[in-house]
């Protein structure tokens, strides 16, 4: 259970890093 949370948080960090590179929170998260 804890492992799932850690993996989930790690995935979120990657997503936020990508969003920041794409131009910050202006466009929000775009699902392609």
Secondary structure, 3 states (H helix, E strand, C coil): CHHHHHHHHHHHHHHHHHHHHHHCCCCCCCCC
